[in-house]
Amino acid sequence: MAKKKESFEEALQKLEKILARMEETDVPLEEALQGFEEGVRLARFCSKKLDEAEQKVAMLVRDESGALQPAPFSEDGDGD
């Protein structure tokens, strides 16, 4: 059976659980190292997904001829 692809939300939830567990003072070293490794993997996965989403987000603006053209998203919200 094929493994289901992990979603951003699932990865983020797993990362939050790992961080909560690692904040406890009684985590054995081996478990802490495994958690750290998994946390790094999840953080990279989430970062990649956010980068992909950012690339997809674009505002459509009309150029001089009236054609719609993709434009980068402006952080200040004015579209320029």
C-alpha positions in Angstrom: 0.0 0.0 0.0 1.3 3.5 -0.9 2.2 5.9 1.9 -0.2 8.9 2.1 1.6 12.2 1.4 2.0 14.4 4.4 0.2 17.7 4.4 1.6 21.0 5.7 -0.9 21.0 8.5 0.0 17.4 9.5 3.7 18.1 9.5 3.3 21.3 11.5 1.2 19.5 14.1 3.8 16.8 14.4 6.5 19.4 14.7 4.5 21.1 17.5 4.2 17.8 19.4 7.9 17.1 19.1 8.8 20.6 20.4 6.4 20.2 23.3 8.0 16.9 24.2 11.5 18.2 23.9 10.7 21.1 26.2 10.2 18.6 29.0 13.2 18.1 31.2 13.1 14.4 31.5 13.5 13.4 27.8 16.2 10.7 27.4 19.1 11.7 25.1 18.3 9.1 22.4 14.7 10.3 22.2 15.8 13.9 22.1 18.1 13.2 19.2 15.4 11.3 17.3 13.0 14.2 18.0 15.5 16.7 16.8 16.2 14.8 13.6 12.5 14.4 12.9 11.9 18.1 13.8 14.5 19.2 11.3 13.0 17.1 8.6 9.5 18.5 9.4 10.8 22.1 9.5 12.4 21.7 6.1 9.3 20.1 4.7 7.1 23.0 6.0 9.5 25.6 4.8 9.5 24.0 1.3 5.7 23.9 1.3 5.5 27.6 2.3 8.0 28.5 -0.4 5.9 26.7 -3.0 2.7 28.4 -1.8 4.5 31.8 -1.9 5.4 31.2 -5.5 1.8 30.4 -6.4 0.4 33.5 -4.8 0.3 36.3 -7.3 -2.0 39.2 -7.9 -3.3 39.6 -11.4 -3.1 43.1 -12.7 -3.9 44.6 -16.1 -1.1 45.9 -18.2 -1.4 48.9 -20.7 -3.2 46.7 -23.3 -5.7 45.5 -20.8 -4.3 41.9 -20.6 -4.1 40.3 -17.2 -0.5 39.7 -16.1 0.8 38.0 -13.0 2.5 40.4 -10.6 4.4 39.7 -7.4 2.5 40.0 -4.2 3.2 43.2 -2.4 3.6 43.0 1.4 2.1 46.5 1.8 -1.1 45.4 0.1 -1.2 48.2 -2.5 -0.3 45.8 -5.4 2.7 47.9 -6.5 
